[in-house]
């Protein structure tokens, strides 16, 4: 995911990437899948609303949130989806 350089371009690139992930999920025919990634957002970051929208739109559940350091925006999320049901 794009890094937040506190400019409009960073937010636009982040939301564009969320849109691409959304498209991949929509087109996926797999019965089960796992999404693992560094979403570069924290609870108070500008990217949090885009991350939340991606999760809510696709009925995903953040199974594990790992913050690498307290002062970073790095959040690693592991999400498992099976037959349209969220495994949490």
Phi and psi in degrees as GROMACS dihedral restraints (atoms count N, CA, C in turn):
[ dihedral_restraints ]
;  ai    aj    ak    al  type     phi  dphi    fc
    3     4     5     6     1   -61.9    20    10
    4     5     6     7     1   152.4    20    10
    6     7     8     9     1   -86.6    20    10
    7     8     9    10     1   147.5    20    10
    9    10    11    12     1   -87.0    20    10
   10    11    12    13     1   107.0    20    10
   12    13    14    15     1   -96.6    20    10
   13    14    15    16     1    14.7    20    10
   15    16    17    18     1    61.6    20    10
   16    17    18    19     1    36.0    20    10
   18    19    20    21     1  -129.1    20    10
   19    20    21    22     1   167.7    20    10
   21    22    23    24     1   -63.9    20    10
   22    23    24    25     1   -34.5    20    10
   24    25    26    27     1   -61.9    20    10
   25    26    27    28     1   -39.0    20    10
   27    28    29    30     1   -61.9    20    10
   28    29    30    31     1   -46.4    20    10
   30    31    32    33     1   -64.9    20    10
   31    32    33    34     1   -42.4    20    10
   33    34    35    36     1   -60.7    20    10
   34    35    36    37     1   -43.8    20    10
   36    37    38    39     1   -66.9    20    10
   37    38    39    40     1   -36.5    20    10
   39    40    41    42     1   -64.0    20    10
   40    41    42    43     1   -48.9    20    10
   42    43    44    45     1   -65.6    20    10
   43    44    45    46     1   -35.2    20    10
   45    46    47    48     1   -63.6    20    10
   46    47    48    49     1   -41.2    20    10
   48    49    50    51     1   -66.8    20    10
   49    50    51    52     1   -40.0    20    10
   51    52    53    54     1   -59.6    20    10
   52    53    54    55     1   -39.4    20    10
   54    55    56    57     1   -63.2    20    10
   55    56    57    58     1   -39.0    20    10
   57    58    59    60     1   -66.7    20    10
   58    59    60    61     1   -39.8    20    10
   60    61    62    63     1   -64.6    20    10
   61    62    63    64     1   -42.3    20    10
   63    64    65    66     1   -58.6    20    10
   64    65    66    67     1   -43.5    20    10
   66    67    68    69     1   -63.5    20    10
   67    68    69    70     1   -41.2    20    10
   69    70    71    72     1   -62.5    20    10
   70    71    72    73     1   -41.6    20    10
   72    73    74    75     1   -64.2    20    10
   73    74    75    76     1   -44.2    20    10
   75    76    77    78     1   -60.9    20    10
   76    77    78    79     1   -39.5    20    10
   78    79    80    81     1   -84.7    20    10
   79    80    81    82     1    -8.6    20    10
   81    82    83    84     1   -72.9    20    10
   82    83    84    85     1   127.1    20    10
   84    85    86    87     1   -96.3    20    10
   85    86    87    88     1    -1.9    20    10
   87    88    89    90     1   -67.2    20    10
   88    89    90    91     1   144.3    20    10
   90    91    92    93     1   -74.8    20    10
   91    92    93    94     1   -31.1    20    10
   93    94    95    96     1  -137.7    20    10
   94    95    96    97     1   142.8    20    10
   96    97    98    99     1  -154.8    20    10
   97    98    99   100     1   161.3    20    10
   99   100   101   102     1  -125.8    20    10
  100   101   102   103     1   135.2    20    10
  102   103   104   105     1  -112.7    20    10
  103   104   105   106     1   120.3    20    10
  105   106   107   108     1  -125.1    20    10
  106   107   108   109     1   132.2    20    10
  108   109   110   111     1  -175.1    20    10
  109   110   111   112     1   166.5    20    10
  111   112   113   114     1   -96.4    20    10
  112   113   114   115     1   107.1    20    10
  114   115   116   117     1   -90.2    20    10
  115   116   117   118     1     2.8    20    10
  117   118   119   120     1    47.8    20    10
  118   119   120   121     1    44.3    20    10
  120   121   122   123     1  -142.3    20    10
  121   122   123   124     1   153.8    20    10
  123   124   125   126     1  -130.4    20    10
  124   125   126   127     1   176.1    20    10
  126   127   128   129     1   -56.6    20    10
  127   128   129   130     1   -35.9    20    10
  129   130   131   132     1  -103.4    20    10
  130   131   132   133     1    10.8    20    10
  132   133   134   135     1   -82.3    20    10
  133   134   135   136     1   162.0    20    10
  135   136   137   138     1   -65.1    20    10
  136   137   138   139     1   -24.2    20    10
  138   139   140   141     1   -81.8    20    10
  139   140   141   142     1   -11.7    20    10
  141   142   143   144     1   -58.7    20    10
  142   143   144   145     1   -41.1    20    10
  144   145   146   147     1   -67.0    20    10
  145   146   147   148     1   -38.2    20    10
  147   148   149   150     1   -65.4    20    10
  148   149   150   151     1   -40.8    20    10
  150   151   152   153     1   -62.4    20    10
  151   152   153   154     1   -47.2    20    10
  153   154   155   156     1   -61.1    20    10
  154   155   156   157     1   -41.6    20    10
  156   157   158   159     1   -62.6    20    10
  157   158   159   160     1   -42.0    20    10
  159   160   161   162     1   -59.0    20    10
  160   161   162   163     1   -44.7    20    10
  162   163   164   165     1   -67.0    20    10
  163   164   165   166     1   -45.6    20    10
  165   166   167   168     1   -68.8    20    10
  166   167   168   169     1   -45.1    20    10
  168   169   170   171     1   -57.3    20    10
  169   170   171   172     1   -38.1    20    10
  171   172   173   174     1  -100.6    20    10
  172   173   174   175     1     9.8    20    10
  174   175   176   177     1    53.2    20    10
  175   176   177   178     1    46.6    20    10
  177   178   179   180     1   -99.5    20    10
  178   179   180   181     1   160.7    20    10
  180   181   182   183     1  -130.5    20    10
  181   182   183   184     1   127.7    20    10
  183   184   185   186     1   -75.6    20    10
  184   185   186   187     1   104.5    20    10
  186   187   188   189     1   -74.0    20    10
  187   188   189   190     1   -42.9    20    10
  189   190   191   192     1  -135.7    20    10
  190   191   192   193     1   125.8    20    10
  192   193   194   195     1  -113.5    20    10
  193   194   195   196     1   120.8    20    10
  195   196   197   198     1  -120.2    20    10
  196   197   198   199     1   115.3    20    10
  198   199   200   201     1   -93.0    20    10
  199   200   201   202     1   122.3    20    10
  201   202   203   204     1   -68.0    20    10
  202   203   204   205     1   -40.0    20    10
  204   205   206   207     1  -145.9    20    10
  205   206   207   208     1   151.2    20    10
  207   208   209   210     1   -61.2    20    10
  208   209   210   211     1   -30.9    20    10
  210   211   212   213     1   -95.7    20    10
  211   212   213   214     1     9.0    20    10
  213   214   215   216     1  -106.0    20    10
  214   215   216   217     1   170.1    20    10
  216   217   218   219     1  -105.2    20    10
  217   218   219   220     1    16.3    20    10
  219   220   221   222     1   -82.5    20    10
  220   221   222   223     1   117.4    20    10
  222   223   224   225     1  -126.8    20    10
  223   224   225   226     1   123.2    20    10
  225   226   227   228     1  -101.7    20    10
  226   227   228   229     1   127.8    20    10
  228   229   230   231     1  -119.5    20    10
  229   230   231   232     1   135.0    20    10
  231   232   233   234     1  -116.7    20    10
  232   233   234   235     1   120.4    20    10
  234   235   236   237     1  -125.0    20    10
  235   236   237   238     1   133.2    20    10
  237   238   239   240     1  -120.2    20    10
  238   239   240   241     1   129.5    20    10
  240   241   242   243     1  -126.2    20    10
  241   242   243   244     1   133.3    20    10
  243   244   245   246     1  -132.1    20    10
  244   245   246   247     1   119.5    20    10
  246   247   248   249     1    50.4    20    10
  247   248   249   250     1    38.8    20    10
  249   250   251   252     1    79.7    20    10
  250   251   252   253     1    -4.7    20    10
  252   253   254   255     1  -101.2    20    10
  253   254   255   256     1   143.6    20    10
  255   256   257   258     1   -90.2    20    10
  256   257   258   259     1   129.9    20    10
  258   259   260   261     1   -98.7    20    10
  259   260   261   262     1   111.2    20    10
